[in-house]
């Protein structure tokens, strides 16, 4: 499975970004798609996830600000990020679970700075 992410960038505090990720080449149905992030010097953490049934879960730090959405027919997942804070600065990675395996995209940089 190949995961292609786009939509990161530089934004001021309080701004918005909407990274997207497209999955292709899966032999199995893709179950969960998710976004993780890793800030410098920190461990990678789950930001948000959505199942193919539409169930979602979010890290406490982004609840009420981020919204994950998915198009099952196109195998794409989006992350609408509003009210961004400097502490949201990180490399954001797309993840997909297909059958028994997890796949990762290369990551897209999100920088929140004035």
C-alpha positions as CSV (number, residue, x, y, z in Angstrom):
1,X,0.0,0.0,0.0
2,X,1.3,3.4,-0.9
3,X,0.2,6.5,1.1
4,X,0.7,9.9,-0.4
5,X,0.2,12.8,1.9
6,X,-0.1,16.5,1.1
7,X,-1.4,19.8,2.6
8,X,1.1,20.6,5.3
9,X,2.8,24.0,5.5
10,X,3.5,27.1,7.6
11,X,0.6,28.8,9.3
12,X,0.2,31.4,12.0
13,X,-1.3,30.5,15.4
14,X,-5.1,30.4,15.2
15,X,-4.9,29.4,11.5
16,X,-6.1,26.3,9.7
17,X,-4.6,23.6,7.5
18,X,-6.2,20.5,5.9
19,X,-3.7,17.8,5.1
20,X,-4.9,14.9,2.9
21,X,-3.7,11.4,2.3
22,X,-4.5,9.0,-0.5
23,X,-4.0,5.2,-0.3
24,X,-3.5,3.0,-3.3
25,X,-2.4,-0.5,-4.1
26,X,-4.1,-2.4,-1.2
27,X,-5.0,-6.0,-1.7
28,X,-7.1,-5.9,1.4
29,X,-9.9,-3.6,2.4
30,X,-8.5,-0.7,4.4
31,X,-10.0,-0.7,7.9
32,X,-8.6,2.2,9.9
33,X,-7.0,5.3,8.6
34,X,-5.3,7.7,10.9
35,X,-3.0,10.6,11.4
36,X,-0.1,10.6,13.8
37,X,2.5,13.2,14.4
38,X,6.0,13.5,15.8
39,X,7.5,16.7,17.1
40,X,11.3,17.1,17.5
41,X,12.6,15.2,20.5
42,X,9.2,13.6,21.1
43,X,7.6,10.2,20.4
44,X,5.2,9.7,17.6
45,X,1.6,10.1,18.8
46,X,-1.8,9.4,17.5
47,X,-3.7,12.5,16.5
48,X,-6.9,11.1,15.1
49,X,-8.3,7.9,13.5
50,X,-11.4,6.9,11.6
51,X,-12.6,3.4,10.8
52,X,-14.3,2.4,7.5
53,X,-17.6,2.5,9.5
54,X,-17.0,6.1,10.4
55,X,-16.1,5.8,14.1
56,X,-13.5,8.3,15.1
57,X,-11.2,9.0,18.0
58,X,-9.0,11.9,18.8
59,X,-6.1,12.8,21.1
60,X,-7.3,14.9,23.9
61,X,-5.0,17.8,22.8
62,X,-6.8,18.2,19.5
63,X,-10.5,17.5,20.5
64,X,-12.7,20.3,19.3
65,X,-10.1,21.7,17.0
66,X,-9.3,18.9,14.5
67,X,-11.7,16.8,12.5
68,X,-10.8,13.6,10.6
69,X,-12.9,12.6,7.6
70,X,-12.7,9.8,5.1
71,X,-13.9,8.8,1.6
72,X,-14.0,5.0,1.5
73,X,-14.6,4.9,-2.2
74,X,-11.4,6.9,-2.9
75,X,-9.4,5.6,0.1
76,X,-8.6,9.1,1.1
77,X,-8.5,10.6,4.6
78,X,-8.4,14.3,5.5
79,X,-7.5,16.2,8.7
80,X,-9.2,19.5,9.1
81,X,-7.0,21.4,11.6
82,X,-8.4,24.6,13.1
83,X,-7.2,27.0,15.8
84,X,-3.7,25.7,15.4
85,X,-1.2,26.2,18.2
86,X,2.6,26.3,18.1
87,X,2.6,23.0,20.0
88,X,0.9,21.4,17.0
89,X,4.1,21.8,15.1
90,X,5.3,18.4,14.0
91,X,5.7,16.0,11.0
92,X,2.3,14.5,10.4
93,X,2.1,10.9,9.2
94,X,-0.7,9.2,7.5
95,X,-1.4,5.6,8.5
96,X,-3.6,2.8,7.1
97,X,-4.4,-0.6,8.4
98,X,-5.3,-3.1,5.7
99,X,-5.8,-6.7,6.7
100,X,-3.2,-7.6,9.4
101,X,-0.7,-4.9,8.3
102,X,0.0,-1.2,9.0
103,X,1.3,1.2,6.4
104,X,2.9,4.6,6.8
105,X,3.2,7.6,4.5
106,X,6.4,9.7,4.3
107,X,5.0,12.6,6.4
108,X,4.2,16.2,5.8
109,X,5.6,19.1,7.9
110,X,3.2,21.3,9.8
111,X,4.7,24.4,11.3
112,X,2.6,26.8,13.4
113,X,4.6,30.0,14.0
114,X,4.1,33.8,13.9
